[in-house]
Amino acid sequence: MEIGLRFLAYIIDCSFCFFSILLVFMASGWALEHSGPFALLLMPFWLTAFIVWPFFYFGVFTGIWGRTPGRWICRLKVTHVNGQPPGLWRGLGRETLKMLALASGIGAMFCLYQVLHQGTTWYDQVCETEVEHTPWVRLTATQRKRPNNPYLSGRVVLGAETSHSSETRYGTAAERP
């Protein structure tokens, strides 16, 4: 479930990010028509906007609020290991490392492997961040009374509750089928 939510949030964010770039390009195209000889001055702006805007979009949203619009829709939040939002520079660094990993095919495959087997990625480990999921659930009366229920605190760390060791999956030797 986690990898699907992360992927869906990333697709939503890419749509928002590149749709906003498209709007800027359309406005710039109108300005090009009406600017005459000054049209060449807008070319560096276009190139800068196309390269810098995704880093700004992902990095600032992640750094300050811990969520981008896509993560907000999917109920995901990036936090520092102390539970706070990562901060501007840590968010920019995390998103830059993520874009570098996704730009190379090997990096994307390695991140997929890590999320599936470890619950985190290498860029989350480097930046000391974790991805949390607050699911849309309705708790029963029994679940509300249970102590240490992660859904009541609103903080469920993805990948932390899953382990792939045989002892955790099947219990002790006496409990195995």
Secondary structure in CASP SS format (residue, H / E / C, confidence):
PFRMAT SS
TARGET T0000
AUTHOR 0000-0000-0000
METHOD secondary structure of the structure
MODEL  1
M C 1.00
E H 1.00
I H 1.00
G H 1.00
L H 1.00
R H 1.00
F H 1.00
L H 1.00
A H 1.00
Y H 1.00
I H 1.00
I H 1.00
D H 1.00
C H 1.00
S H 1.00
F H 1.00
C H 1.00
F H 1.00
F H 1.00
S H 1.00
I H 1.00
L H 1.00
L H 1.00
V H 1.00
F H 1.00
M H 1.00
A H 1.00
S H 1.00
G H 1.00
W H 1.00
A H 1.00
L H 1.00
E H 1.00
H H 1.00
S H 1.00
G H 1.00
P H 1.00
F H 1.00
A H 1.00
L H 1.00
L H 1.00
L H 1.00
M H 1.00
P H 1.00
F H 1.00
W H 1.00
L H 1.00
T H 1.00
A H 1.00
F H 1.00
I H 1.00
V H 1.00
W H 1.00
P H 1.00
F H 1.00
F H 1.00
Y H 1.00
F H 1.00
G H 1.00
V H 1.00
F H 1.00
T H 1.00
G H 1.00
I H 1.00
W H 1.00
G C 1.00
R C 1.00
T C 1.00
P H 1.00
G H 1.00
R H 1.00
W H 1.00
I H 1.00
C C 1.00
R C 1.00
L E 1.00
K E 1.00
V E 1.00
T E 1.00
H E 1.00
V C 1.00
N C 1.00
G C 1.00
Q C 1.00
P C 1.00
P C 1.00
G C 1.00
L H 1.00
W H 1.00
R H 1.00
G H 1.00
L H 1.00
G H 1.00
R H 1.00
E H 1.00
T H 1.00
L H 1.00
K H 1.00
M H 1.00
L H 1.00
A H 1.00
L H 1.00
A H 1.00
S C 1.00
G H 1.00
I H 1.00
G H 1.00
A H 1.00
M H 1.00
F H 1.00
C H 1.00
L H 1.00
Y H 1.00
Q H 1.00
V H 1.00
L H 1.00
H H 1.00
Q H 1.00
G C 1.00
T C 1.00
T C 1.00
W H 1.00
Y H 1.00
D H 1.00
Q H 1.00
V H 1.00
C H 1.00
E C 1.00
T E 1.00
E E 1.00
V E 1.00
E E 1.00
H E 1.00
T C 1.00
P C 1.00
W C 1.00
V C 1.00
R C 1.00
L C 1.00
T C 1.00
A H 1.00
T H 1.00
Q H 1.00
R H 1.00
K H 1.00
R C 1.00
P C 1.00
N C 1.00
N C 1.00
P H 1.00
Y H 1.00
L H 1.00
S H 1.00
G C 1.00
R C 1.00
V C 1.00
V E 1.00
L C 1.00
G C 1.00
A C 1.00
E C 1.00
T C 1.00
S C 1.00
H C 1.00
S C 1.00
S H 1.00
E H 1.00
T H 1.00
R H 1.00
Y H 1.00
G C 1.00
T C 1.00
A C 1.00
A C 1.00
E C 1.00
R C 1.00
P C 1.00
END
